[in-house]
């Protein structure tokens, strides 16, 4: 009987040891899950929050930029022959200048014939292949702004807008 009691006690200890191991494993799993959750929160969710903050900052900057819109000065529509040697092509473009303020607008109004001549002369030198791409159009806008700023004593052209842009084959 003493031997049977010792065997029962050994089996109970084994069962109790198994329960302890199970509890320890569960605690470790909970700690790992908690640590993983915390890591996800700090590493992934914080980056998402930071990117949302950056997007919000960009939107605020765009709003501020639109609040600082200058005076719009409509130059009208230009129709010119392009400099393509192989075929006759025409460009029809309507241009609006964004000027810094009213003083620049008054000066531009005084020098309107000079401005229109400079733009017409520039457009006549362009080939359709140069101005068909978005990059070409942006470059043309920059050239127009530089030429008009050279004519105006104070400068003052902030931006150039094309409200109509058509290239036609003749």
C-alpha positions in Angstrom: 0.0 0.0 0.0 2.8 2.4 0.7 4.0 1.9 -2.9 0.5 2.6 -4.3 0.3 5.8 -2.3 3.7 6.9 -3.6 2.6 6.2 -7.2 -0.7 8.2 -6.7 1.3 11.1 -5.2 3.7 11.0 -8.2 0.9 11.0 -10.6 -0.8 13.9 -8.8 2.5 15.8 -8.9 2.8 15.2 -12.6 -0.8 16.4 -13.2 -0.1 19.5 -11.0 3.2 20.1 -12.9 1.3 20.0 -16.2 -1.2 22.5 -15.0 1.6 24.8 -13.9 3.2 24.5 -17.4 -0.1 25.2 -19.1 -0.7 28.3 -16.9 2.9 29.5 -17.6 2.4 29.0 -21.4 -0.9 30.9 -21.3 0.7 33.8 -19.4 3.6 33.8 -21.9 1.1 33.8 -24.9 -0.8 36.7 -23.3 2.4 38.7 -22.8 3.5 38.0 -26.4 0.1 39.0 -27.8 0.1 42.2 -25.7 3.7 43.0 -26.8 2.8 42.4 -30.4 -0.3 44.6 -30.1 1.7 47.3 -28.5 4.4 47.1 -31.2 1.7 47.3 -33.9 0.2 50.3 -32.2 3.4 52.2 -31.8 5.1 51.2 -35.1 2.2 50.9 -37.6 -0.7 53.0 -36.3 1.6 55.9 -35.3 3.1 56.0 -38.8 -0.4 56.1 -40.2 -1.3 59.0 -37.8 1.9 60.8 -38.8 1.1 60.4 -42.5 -2.5 61.7 -41.9 -0.9 64.7 -40.1 1.4 65.3 -43.1 -1.6 65.1 -45.4 -3.5 67.6 -43.3 -0.5 69.9 -43.3 -0.4 69.8 -47.1 -4.0 70.6 -47.4 -3.6 73.6 -45.0 -0.7 74.8 -47.1 -2.7 74.5 -50.3 -5.6 76.5 -48.7 -3.1 79.2 -47.7 -1.7 79.3 -51.2 -5.2 79.7 -52.7 -5.9 82.5 -50.2 -2.9 84.4 -51.6 -4.2 84.4 -55.1 -3.0 87.4 -57.0 -4.9 89.6 -59.5 -6.0 87.8 -62.6 -5.2 89.6 -65.9 -6.8 88.2 -69.1 -4.6 88.6 -72.1 -7.2 87.2 -74.5 -6.8 84.6 -77.2 -3.7 84.1 -79.5 -3.9 82.3 -82.8 -0.5 81.7 -84.4 1.2 79.5 -87.0 3.6 77.1 -85.3 7.2 76.6 -86.6 6.7 73.0 -87.8 8.5 72.6 -91.1 6.7 69.6 -92.4 3.0 70.7 -92.1 1.1 73.8 -91.3 -0.1 73.8 -87.7 -1.9 76.4 -85.8 -2.0 77.1 -82.1 -5.0 78.8 -80.4 -4.3 79.6 -76.8 -6.1 81.8 -74.3 -3.8 83.2 -71.6 -4.5 84.6 -68.1 -1.7 86.0 -66.0 -1.8 86.0 -62.2 -0.2 89.2 -61.1 1.0 90.2 -57.6 -1.2 93.2 -57.1 -3.2 96.1 -58.6 0.0 98.2 -59.3 1.4 95.4 -61.5 -2.0 95.1 -63.2 -2.0 98.8 -64.0 1.5 98.6 -65.4 0.6 95.5 -67.5 -2.4 97.4 -68.9 -0.1 100.2 -70.0 2.3 97.8 -71.6 -0.3 95.4 -73.1 0.8 95.8 -76.7 4.4 95.0 -75.7 3.3 92.0 -73.7 1.1 90.6 -76.5 3.9 91.1 -79.0 6.4 89.3 -76.8 4.1 86.3 -76.4 3.1 86.2 -80.0 6.8 86.2 -81.1 7.5 83.4 -78.6 4.6 81.3 -79.7 5.7 81.6 -83.4 9.0 80.0 -82.6 7.5 76.8 -81.1 7.0 73.5 -82.8 4.0 71.4 -82.0 6.2 68.6 -80.7 7.7 71.0 -78.1 4.3 72.0 -76.6 2.3 68.8 -76.8 3.6 67.3 -73.6 2.8 68.5 -70.1 6.4 69.3 -69.6 6.5 71.4 -72.7 3.4 73.3 -71.7 4.9 74.0 -68.3 8.1 75.2 -69.9 6.1 77.5 -72.2 4.3 79.0 -69.2 7.7 79.7 -67.5 9.0 81.3 -70.7 5.9 83.5 -71.0 6.3 84.6 -67.3 10.0 85.4 -67.8 9.3 87.5 -70.9 6.4 89.4 -69.3 8.4 90.0 -66.1 11.2 91.4 -68.3 8.8 93.9 -69.8 7.2 95.0 -66.5 9.6 97.2 -64.5 8.5 95.7 -61.2 8.1 92.1 -62.5 5.1 90.7 -60.7 3.8 87.7 -62.8 3.2 84.9 -60.3 1.7 82.4 -62.7 0.5 81.8 -66.2 -2.7 80.0 -67.0 -4.0 78.6 -70.3 -7.7 78.6 -70.3 -7.8 77.2 -73.9 -5.0 75.3 -75.7 -5.7 73.9 -79.1 -3.2 72.7 -81.7 -4.8 72.3 -85.1 -3.4 70.8 -88.3 -4.2 73.0 -91.4 
